[in-house]
Amino acid sequence: MTESAGKIKNILTGTNLLDNAEFDFNLSGIASLGAGGRCACFLKVERRSDLAMLVSQIAPDSSIKCYPVGECTNILFNEGYLDILVIRLGGDFNYFNCGKNGEISAGASLNLQKFLVLAAMHGYDFSFLAGIPGTVGGAIIGNSGTQVQGINQMVSRIRYIYRDSKKVEEKEININSSNYSYRFFEVEGLFLLTDIVFKKNTDHPVKMTAAGAEKDRALKLPVKDGILEKIRKNIKIKKRNQPLGLKSAGCFFKNPAGIAKSAAEIIDCCGFKGFRFGDAIVSEKHANFIINSGSAMSRDIHTLSEIVRDHVMKKYKIDLKYEVRLVGF
């Protein structure tokens, strides 16, 4: 056991959290890519009181490196041993609520697709997020969405654990456009996101793009049914265009700013569909997806991504930025 792991165990000993801790944990088992090394400790925190205790104990020791995760659907962990404490929220942070004023809120660990459906039941349209895996918290941190719309445009405020060199405390702040941009979210001192409150929906239009009789039928549906229909339609489109159900981390690279072509189109123009390095392969269906087609190691996946980046830079002078979060590289 490393020094960090020993410190973590000492902190957890005698608390409710020790039973939820796994030391020398295999990260490939929780990563959607099915690859990764081992970490000092993986800890699931179910209760707010336990989280407050944990952070207050760990914060003063800068040698303990913490990495909060959701469902690990957009992460590539490196091979070998990562001397980090991986924290996943559950329990108290896995909820959906609609207040008397119609304002909805969610815990950071709530599954994103479950959230879409629950929100639709109250007339909130998040159908542009249909088919995106992960948690609500993860979607906020990555500002998930489309090229033109991100989830943070619909966020009113967040609650989170603030941490700096002097103090640790729970904070609640309002969110505005200065906090986010395309696939980017930043709040000073944000250590761990716990709760999200969304902007109140004052209008509930059913924005269907279907034509003719289908459109007339759709517009007669109750609002929630119209939104649910849009969710189903968007999932069908994703299944047709993306390699869902395979070991991947979604889009590997961000779409370049100021360029008409998407990252997928640029990679496809370079002829990379089907290109492989070991068991890591660029998807034939969507060139911005890298698939673990068997037992690819993290280094294989990372090497393939770097081959793609280097070629795109040489051919188009475009520096592709990672959308996938690299841990330990």
Secondary structure, 3 states (H helix, E strand, C coil): CCHHHHHHHHHHCCCCCHHHEEEEEEHHHCCCCCCCCEEEEEEEECCHHHHHHHHHHHCCCCCCEEEEECCCCCEEECCCEEEEEEEEECHHHCCEEECCCCCEEEECCCEHHHHHHHHHCCCCCCHHHCCCCCEHHHHHHHCCECCCCEHHHHEEEEEEEEECCCCEEEEEEECCHHHEECCEECCCCEEEEEEEEECCCCCCCCCCCCCHHHHHHHHHCCHHHHHHHHHHHHHHHHHHHCCCCCCCCCECECCCCCCCCCHHHHHHHCCCCCCEECCEEECCCCCCEEEECCCCCHHHHHHHHHHHHHHHHHHHCCCCCECCEEECC
